């Protein structure tokens, strides 16, 4: 296989209009993913993201099989998983056990639904690894609504949620409703995962909801700069991955995950060099 078989920009100007919706959706996803990811890291919910994505995939696959809206199925599956985790997984140990049970169940149901689905193979594959031209106008509208709900909710609860995420016991002692905030946030996480599944697929959601925030936390502990960096990293990975995938023959997810992982490695190297310089001083 030659390099030109993977990336070829010869007809790029003609193909670019085909992914306008994908670029807009990717920017929205980077915004909500970068912001939600900060709390995912602070609240140690990385494993939960994967569990929710598996049930989101199952919901989308089942709805695809029965001829209903895939986005609605993805949201249904995500919110179902988020509700189970939020209400039954108060402690980290319980939460991890629940997620470990949900993951194989969701993946199994999803694979069964796809195996029974008689339609195009691209529709099946896209739910797992993403599709660059899968974002039509109705799907973009649905993503815009999901993004608006997540962003408005985060804006209203940002300060108390930050307090509860960094020091839950002190926050509770000062009257912050930490349990309610935790439940609401996990439900918002479910919506964010449902949106991400539509673009990068169920298997690689972590590349947008965890990796950018993890990289940002390596570079800063500022409550201002960590969200800014996280959103910026997610935006570079999402939009850059989409533009690269347009000139290639691979699904969008390998490009997005590669860029995201590269950013994380660079962030670790920068943090290591900075810490070493401080030790020398």
N, C-alpha and C positions, 0 to 999 in steps of 0.2 A: 504493500500500500504506500502510495506517495503522499507527500504533505498536501498537495493540491486536491487530493481526494477527501481530505478532512476540512480544509479551509480554502475557499476559492471566492475571490471578490470581483470576478469578472463582470457579473451582472448585478452588482451591489445596488446601483442607483435604481434599478427596476424593482428590486426586491424590498427596498427600504419602506415604501408605502404600505407594504403588507403587514408590517409589524408596528404600525403607529399605536394601535390599541395595546399591544404587548408592552411597548415602552412606557405608556402612561400607566398601565396596570403595574408594571415593574417598579416604577417610581413610587406609586402608592404603597405597594407592598414593602419597599425598602423603608419608607417612612414609618409605617406601623410596626414592621418587624424590628427596625432598629430601636424604637422606643420601648416596645414590649420586651425585647431581648434584655434590656438593662435590668428589668425587674425579674426576668427569668433567671438571670445569673445571681442577683442579690438574694432571691428567695429559693435558690437551689432547685429549680424546676426543669432543668435541662432534660432529664429523663422523661418527665411528664410530657414534654413537647412531642417526643417520639411516640409515646403511647396515644396521645390525642390524634396525631397524624395518621396512625394506623386505623383508628375508628373513622376518621374523616374519609380515608380511602375506601373503607368498607361501605360507608353511607353513599358515597359517590358511585361506587361500582354497583350497588344494589339498585339505586335510582336509575342508573344507566340501563340496567338489565330490564327493568319494568317500564322503561320509556318515560320516566319523569326527569325533571330538571337536575342536572348533575351538580350544579352549584348548591341548590337547595339540599341535595343529599349529602354533600360534603359538610355543609353547615350543621345539618341534623346530626351527623355522626360525630363531629367535633364537639358540639354542645352536649351531646349525650355523654361522651367520655369526660368532658370537663366537669359536668355535674357529678358524675360518679367520683372523680378524684377530689373535687372540692368538698363534697359532703361526707365522704368516707375516709379520706386521707388526711386527717388533721395532723398527724405526726409523720415525720419523714419516712420512718420505717414502714408504716401502713401505706403511705402514698406510693412508695417504690414497689411494694408487693402488689398493689392494685394495678399499677402501670404494667408490671411484668405479666400479669394475667390478661390485661386488655390487649397488649401488643399481639401475641399469637392469635388470639380470638379474632381481632379485627382484620389481621392479615389473612387469616384463613377464610373468613366470610367474604372478603374482597376478592381473593383469588377464585373462590367458588363462583361468585357472581360473574367475574370476567370469563371464566371457563364456559359458562352457560350462555354468555352474550354472543349472539350470532353476527354482530356487526363488524365493522372494520377493525383490524388489528391495531391501527394507529390510535383509536380511541381507548383501547385497553392499555397500551403501552404508555400513553400520555398521562394517565392517572398515576402512574408510578414514577415516571421520569420527567414529565412536563412536555408541553408542546408550544413551539414558538408562535404559531399562527392560530392557536386555539382560542384566543380572546376576541370574541365577537362583541358587537355593541351591547346586547343584553347582559353578557357576562361582565363586561367592563362596568356597566351600570350597577350590577350587583356588588362588584368589588368596591365601587365608589361608596355605596351605601354602608358596606361593612367597615370600610376605612373611616368614614365619618363617625360611625357609632364608636369605634375604638378610640379615635382621636379625641372626641368630645368627652368620653368617659374618663380617659387618662388625664385630660386637662382639669377635670373637676376633682379628681382624687389624687393628683400627683404628689402634693406635699404630704398628706397623711399616709399615702401608700409608701412613699420613700421612707418616712419615719418608721412605719411598721416593718418594712423590709430590712432596714439596717439594725433596728433594736426593738424587736417586737414586745419584749417584756416591759421596757420603759414606756413604750407607746401605749400599751394596754393600761399601765398604771396611771397614765395621764388622761385616760378617758377615750383614747382612739379605739374605734370598733374594729380591732384587728381581724377578728374572725369574719365579719361581714366583708371587709376589704379583701381578704384572701379569697373568699368565694367569688366576689365580683370580678377580681382580677383573673382568676382561672377561667371564668366564662369568657372574658375578653380574649384571653389566650386562645380559647377554642375558636373564636371568630377569626383571629389572626392566622391560626393554622389552616382553617378552611380556605381562607384567601390564598395562602401560600401554596396549598396543594394544587390549585388551579394553574399555577405558573410553573413551579419547579418539580411538582410531583410529590407523592406522599413519602417517598424514601429519603428525600434530601432536604426536607424542611429545615433541619437543623442549620444548614448553611446560611440561612437568612434570619432565623430567630435566635440563634445562639452564637455562632462564630463571630459576627461583627461586634456584638456586645463584649464577647470574651476578649477580642483584640483591643477594643477601646479601654477595657479595664486594665489591660497590661500597660497602657500608656498614661493613664490618668486615674485619679480617684475623685476628681472634681465632679460635683453634682451637675454642673453645667456642661463641662466638656465631654464627659462620658456619653451622654445621649447624643450630642452633636457628632462626635466621632463615630459612634455606633451607626447612626443614620447615614453618615457619609460613606462609611465602609460598605454598608448594605446597598447603597445607591450605586457605587462603583461596581460592585459584584453583579448586581441585577441588570443594570443598563449595559455594562460592558459585556456581560455574558450573552445578553440578547443580541447585541450588535455582532459579536463574534459568531454566534450560532446562525445568524442570518447568512453568513458566507460559508457555512459548513454543512456537513451531512449528518452530524450528530445531534441528539436531542439537546435542548438548552441547558439541562442540569449539569453536565460535565463542565461546561464553560463557567457557569455561575459558581459551582463548588470549588473549582480550581482557583479562580480569582479570589474567592472568599478565604480559602485556606492559605493562599500566598500572602494575603494581607495579614492574616493571623501570624504566620511565621515571621514576617517582617516586624510586626509589633513585638513579638517575643525577643527578637534580636535587638531591637532598639531598647527595650526594657532591660535586657541583660547588659548591654553596653553602658547604659545609664547607671545601673546599680554598681557595675564594676568601677566606673569612674568615680562614684561617690565613695566607694571603699578605699580607693587609692588616695583620695583627698584626706 
